[in-house]
Amino acid sequence: MDETLLNILNTIVASATPLVIASMGEMIAERAGMINLSLNGSLLLAALAGFATAIASDSIIVGVLAGMAVGAALAWVIAIGAIYLRRDQVAIGFVLTLLAADLARFMGTPYNSLQGPTVERLALPVLADIPIVGAVLFNHTLFVYFSFALVIFTWVWLFKTRPGLAHRATGENPQAAFARGTQVNGLRYAYMLIGGALIGLAGTAYSLDVKAGWAASPAMDGDGWIALAIVIFAGWHPFRVVLGAYLFAGLRAAASAIQRNPNINIPLVLLNGLPWVLMILTLMLVSTGAIDRLIRLFPQTLQNRLRQVLRSNPPAALGTPFEA
């Protein structure tokens, strides 16, 4: 395969990794019935916290932990407000994302354009030597390898374990789950914190790896909203989260390649808008029921299987408070 194409594919995998981690964090929370709408602000504030702490401590590990703590803290505020105070979690999350984003820009001024520590690539022995696949998938940083493990573990957890069944039941039918002994609100706190910590980790993956450093106009600004859209695009399924994140990163890479080609004259605004158009079309398909109508065109024997694969309905109790 052409080396240029291999490099492009390698870049897509690397640049999609923070989106994969952030989307998985959001999906884990939403599968438990909670919505973390602070995602975009959490990414920015966690990216700054991770970068600033890594500089101060001269330790990437400490920076990563700081970013995860910031993401978990913001998620904890939403959980307290929604579960304990019985307030609208969407409203709380929206206010938090604006507050966190503005706070990150304000506090990040001293760190604009500074050089800081970055995560080094680690080619996996044996696997990195596999033709094509090795160059694309196994010559990255630990963030990328963690995203692979996260997706597989989450799928096994949700669909192959008893605790995963309780996790899904908490978001689908909390009353029935509670009747079977599940501590619904306790699980919602836990999965909201886990999801928030993963979102914080995604923020540090930007500032310590993919888009290393900090700028007055953070490069990752807006990706939180994309991660939210990817969760919907994926139908709340781990493997389709990866597909959505890689597709979005691929569109970005394609737009960048077209922009650099002097023989193609397409306005920059249109190129930058391509990924957003895809997400809008996807959300329209989901909200209008077009996917379900498409499934009905297939034979009856295939319809149930296709509905499982193309599932696009949110958890039934998503955003709904639970009272024991």
Buried (B, 14 or more C-beta within 10 A) or exposed (E): EEEEEBEBBBBBBBBBBBBBBBBBBBBBBBBBBBBBBBBBBBBBBBBBBBBBBBBEBEBBEBBBBBBBBBBBBBBBBBBBBBBEEEBEBBEBBBBBBEBBBEBBBEBBEEBEEEEBBBBEEBEBEEEBEEEEEBBBBBBBBBBBBBBBEBBEEBBEBBEEEEEBBBBBBBBBBBEEBBEEEBBBBEBBBBBBBBBBBBBBBBBBBBBBBBBBBBBEEBBBBBBBBBBBBBBBBBBBBBEBBBBBBBBBBBBBBBBBEBBEEEEEEEEEEEBEEBBBEBBEEBBEBBEEEEBBEEBEEEEEEEBEEBBEEBBBBBBEBBBEBBEE
